[in-house]
Amino acid sequence: MFASLPGCLGAVFFGTGDTRCVLSLWLDQASIDALESNPLYAETVQSFLATGALAAPQTTVVHEVTGGTLDLSGLARTPLNPDAPIE
């Protein structure tokens, strides 16, 4: 779903126990603001709420990127796909 949203540069999902987090990267604030009126986003959130996979309280924090690096080469190899080649 995130990959199809205008301005979304990527999303990573984290979780331990009952706690889940999404780190999403966006082109600009306008793209983030557009989520409120995006039907696909609303449908996805409602779907997760209905299954209990998403529950209150939910929080959203927006930060501006001030620097850093991303090395995506190791992401292909995960516990679900341990034999994937690293390019």
C-alpha positions in Angstrom: 0.0 0.0 0.0 2.7 2.5 1.0 4.6 1.9 -2.3 1.6 3.1 -4.3 1.0 6.3 -2.4 2.3 9.5 -4.0 5.4 10.8 -2.4 6.2 7.7 -0.4 9.9 6.9 -0.7 9.6 3.7 1.3 8.4 2.0 4.5 9.9 -0.4 7.0 7.9 -2.4 9.5 9.2 -3.3 13.0 7.7 -5.3 15.8 8.4 -7.1 19.1 5.6 -8.8 21.0 2.4 -6.7 20.7 4.3 -3.5 19.7 4.5 -2.6 16.0 6.1 0.4 14.3 6.3 1.7 10.8 9.1 4.0 9.6 7.9 5.6 6.4 10.0 8.1 4.4 8.2 10.8 2.4 9.1 13.3 -0.3 7.6 16.2 1.5 5.0 17.4 4.1 2.3 17.7 1.4 2.6 14.0 0.7 2.2 13.2 4.4 -0.8 15.6 4.7 -2.4 13.9 1.7 -2.7 10.6 3.6 -5.8 11.9 5.5 -7.8 12.0 2.3 -6.3 9.0 0.5 -8.9 6.3 0.1 -6.4 3.4 -0.1 -4.7 4.5 3.1 -8.0 4.9 4.9 -9.1 1.5 3.7 -5.9 -0.2 4.8 -6.0 1.4 8.2 -9.7 0.3 8.6 -8.8 -3.2 7.5 -6.0 -3.4 10.2 -8.3 -2.0 12.8 -11.0 -4.6 12.0 -8.5 -7.5 12.4 -7.1 -6.2 15.6 -3.6 -5.9 14.1 -3.8 -2.1 14.7 -5.1 -0.9 18.0 -5.2 2.3 20.1 -3.3 4.2 21.2 -1.6 5.1 17.9 0.9 7.8 17.6 2.4 9.6 14.7 5.7 11.6 14.9 7.1 13.6 12.0 10.7 14.5 11.8 12.7 16.2 9.1 15.7 14.4 7.7 18.9 16.2 8.8 21.4 13.8 7.4 22.5 10.2 7.4 23.0 7.2 5.1 20.9 4.2 4.0 22.7 1.0 3.1 19.9 -1.1 1.6 22.2 -3.9 0.4 21.5 -6.1 3.4 17.8 -5.8 3.3 17.3 -8.6 0.8 18.5 -11.1 3.4 16.0 -11.4 6.2 14.9 -14.2 8.6 12.1 -14.9 6.2 14.5 -15.2 3.3 17.9 -16.1 4.8 19.4 -17.5 1.5 18.8 -14.4 -0.6 22.0 -13.1 -2.2 23.4 -9.8 -1.0 24.2 -7.6 -4.0 
